[in-house]
């Protein structure tokens, strides 16, 4: 998978304020971005796990532990899938 680098501007004291290293903050931001894009329906759970740097199982576990739905299907979509299986 190819990757792209982005930079964001933050206050100079952010790392000491949140008591994290630059690497820890980068990891946190990647996970938050992945979750947000997934919740908005812009990316699949598989793509979100790639962005987060987690395996698919670890990403799903993270979602579950943080009470974030693993499936974003609504009732009608689930029932449509059930009908397809019949």
Secondary structure, 3 states (H helix, E strand, C coil): CCCCCCCCCCCCCHHHHHCCCHHHHHHHHHHHHHHHHHHCCCCCHHHHHHHHCCCHHHHHHHHHHCCCCCCCCCHHHHHHHHHHHC
